[in-house]
Amino acid sequence: MAQTVIGREQELGAIQAFLAEAEQGPRALVLSGEPGIGKTVLWGEGVEEARGRFGCVLTCRGVEAEASLSFAGLSELLAPVFDEVAAELLPPRRRALEIALLRVEPGDMAPDAHAIGLAVLDLLHALAEQGPVLVALDDLQWLDPASAGVLQIALRRLREEPLGVLATSRPEVESPVELGRSFSEPQLTQLSIGPLSLGAVYSLLKERLGLELTRPELARVHEATAGNPFFALELGRELVRTGTRPAAGQALRVPESLHEALGGRLARLPGETLDVLLQVAALARPTVELVALAHGDLERVLGALEAAVGEGVVELDDSLIRFAHPLLASICYEQAPSWKRRAVHQTLAGAVSDVEERARHLALAAEGPDAAVAAELDSAAEHAAARGATAAAAELSELAAELTLDDPALVRQRLLRAGNFHRLAGDTDRAVTLLESLLEEAPPGVERADVLFALASTFGIGIPKLVELCDEALVEAAGDDERSARILAFRSGLHLLGSGDVGEARADASAALEKAERAGDPTLLAGAIAHIGLAESRSAEITPGLLEHLERGEEIEERLGLALEYAESPRYVLARLRLRLGEIERPRAVLEEIEAEAAARGDEGTRGQALWLLSLLEWLAGRWQQSFDLATTAHELAMQTQHTHGRLWVGRMKALVEADLGLVEQARSTIEESLATTEASSSDFYTIASLGTLGRLELAVGHLESAADCLRELPGRLLARGMNDPTAPVWSDTVETLVAVGELEQARAYLDHYELQARGLGSPWAIAAAARCRGLLAAAEGDAQEASAALEGALAELERHPYPFERGRTLLCLGMVRRQAQQKKAAREALEAALAIFEELGARLWAEKARAELKRISGRAPASDELTETEQRVAELA
């Protein structure tokens, strides 16, 4: 069902549950919600699902124009099956129903509605004897009264029949069928269909229209449509048709289809009421008092609002005024002439007290450049950024640049700030467009260095090009320690993501630290410390003093209350390092704080990175559903922010969880997307990560040769770049795969490196995984004693740490080794323990491996009457 519906998993689950219950006895499910919210789509999914499992599905789709035609709905509902069961109806009832359905002439006496209702009941009984029946009524409010009456008679008399009624209705329109009188409270479910989430609207527009909006653009569409999927699609079609985007500071253009659907209410209102509503539409938080202050006449405002409430255009909540739907506000504003809108904004600027709202009204009232208004917009942008509204700050900075008078340098300064705010808000495309245009105008020196660095920070182009931008920025910033430190620290991270050269990354981070110390800027100092930590994180050993170094940076960050992006945050890097070293609880608390703080200040990039690292943490801890949810949220965020690096970083985590959960096709799709994006970004590190996940998936599926093809060269490629981090899953997956395909020498060479790295780092997960690989290699070489010792040593290491999946894999290997050594009872115990872990985690593919191994053990399990695979063969031979 979920393949054709976006963002309605809970609703689809409720329909599935309803259908299952209806197969056992009478049930009703009513889907209610505003027009366009998606009721009919869900209803249609329920109908299609029922067609595959019910004996009969009767459908009727109400139409307002036919609501006055007697028995129109009943005819649509029953005509397809009447001939099939007509012979089973009592003659008087059959004739009554035939008359109602216009199949025979009525004669002298019209049939009684009661007789028609009983005939419908008989027909439903006859159908239910052949299998469960679904009566599906779309737009119940438009069912004609005659049909509604006889259906009510029939449904009220249902007892134990396997029959369900699936209906949709609008909450504001009275329904002609009172299902509450036909079904008891446990039998009737009312499901209110609410708006789609931000992520669901993004997916809807992308999949149906090929329209990918940035997160700020998406937020505007979501706000304007209140998450209504039909309205969102209509707005999206208008954007595609006109080739435009939801531009900052400009009203959304409402397509004609929605003007027709909603504008009729406005057309019935008098001119004075529309004038008042224009003020309401232009205000961010309209109240009766504020509109009266701007309008100057409370009584006339109240009269105008009363007329608007009567037409269902606005709603009053105490003094707060709300449009019944946000699009009504857009239509009201759009219909007003530009001179009237400017006059309203000028008036409202004098009435509102909020800094940002006043500045926006002044900007929208201006007819040309205005230095005073531009200065107010600057202050408003700072105010917006301070409260985390980075998208609003970007819009205000752009407006300030537009209104700047005869000062090109100040225009560039304001546009640079707007570009940085757009980047933080997740509108990478807009940031790149602004900054590239600035680059053509920026004079040599520090101003050009700032634009180059801002452009590199967007990650809007391939990593080699980003490194080139940083190289050029360093030349322009020569002699400026503060700027140079910031650029060097950032370039350090690019080396890790692009070429994967740990040596270059360390060198840049160390140089950044030296310049930051000289500049005496604590923010720069904290950032340089963080980048040193990131560079060291790709190695197998912790440099002496690194933890203390990061703790110093963490203390600076917390003491000064610095709001740092993730790569500049020692707190983030330290949490990541502690996770590698086996801690769970302390990193979880820190990362949750970082994610919440980033969300509050509008830093979507840092929020996404905190989410992916939390996903990794929960994956290690064995909370895979939480891990999957976090990875999915982070991936959606990266898609919406159009952050290539974020998509790749989070995509590899999402694919990893999908692979381990056995979501094979989903994982393949995520990996393919990552590989395609990796090619565009020219990042060897991401290529290795994506191929590693693909190899892990092939290993889990049992395609060993394909897994070996993916994995065989990856550890060597990592070592060549100095990236010898043993906590990367690719190490253990490669060794296990190569052992399985018989490439023992290569497996041993990798394993020797792996064990050395794991011990050097002191990571319990890596130490245990390396010991498991040693056990597999020893078993393949015929040394069962060494294999058992290595695997039992791995289990002992895992006793102190919550890594359930690694424990399950180790128990699976131990069970295999014991089975080969004919230690049947011990083998069964290990394999059953592994199976229990895999089933609890939801590791479907690995659970199948454990079951397959259990079947290979001869000797019946005490708790089962089934023969083992060996016993079955013996029995068949006998």
Buried (B, 14 or more C-beta within 10 A) or exposed (E): BEEEBBBBEEBBEBBBEBBEBBBEBBBBBBBBBBBBBBBBBBBBBBBEBBEEEBBBBBBBBBBEEBBEEBBBBBBBBBEEBBEEBBEEBEEEBBBBBBBBBEBEEEEEEEBEBEBBBBBBBBBBBBBBEEEBBBBBBBBBBBBBEBBBBBBBBBBBBBEEBBBBBBBBBBEEEEBBBEBEEBBEEEBBBEBEBBBBBBBBBBBBBBEBBEBBBBBBBBBBBBEBBBBBBBBBBBBBBBBEEEEEBBEBBEBBBBBEBBBEBBBEBBEEBEEBBBBBBBBBBBBEEBBBEBBBBBBEEEEBBBBBBEBBBEBEBBEBEEEEBBBBBBBBBBBBBBBBEEEEBBBBBBBBBEBBEEBBBBBBBBBBBBEEEBEEBBBBBBBBBBBBBEEBBBBBBBBBBBBBBBBBEEEEEBBBBBBBBBBBBBBBBBBBBBBBBBBBBBBEBBEEEBBBBBBBBBBBBBBBBBBEBBBBBBEBBBEBBEEBBBBBBBBBBBBBBBBBBBBBBBEBBBBBBBBBBBBBBEBEBBBBBBBBBBBBBBBBBBBBBBEEEBBEBBBBBBEBBEEEEBBBBBBBBBBBBBBBBBBBBBBBEEBBEBBBEBBEBBBEBBBBBBBBBBBBBBBBBBBBBBBBEBBBBBBBBBBBBBBBBBBBBBBBBBBBBBBBBBBBBBBBEBBBEBBEBBBEBBEEBBBBBBBBBBBBBBBBBBBBBEBBEBBBBBBBBBBEBBEEBBBBBBBBBBBBBBBBBBBBBEBBEBBBBBBEBBBBBBBBBBBBBBBBBBBBBBBBBBBBEEBBEBBBBBBBBBBEBBEEBBBBBBBBBBBBBBBBBBBBBEBBEBBBBBBBBBBBBBBEBBBBBBBBBBBEBBBBBBEEBEEEEEBBEEBEEEEEEE
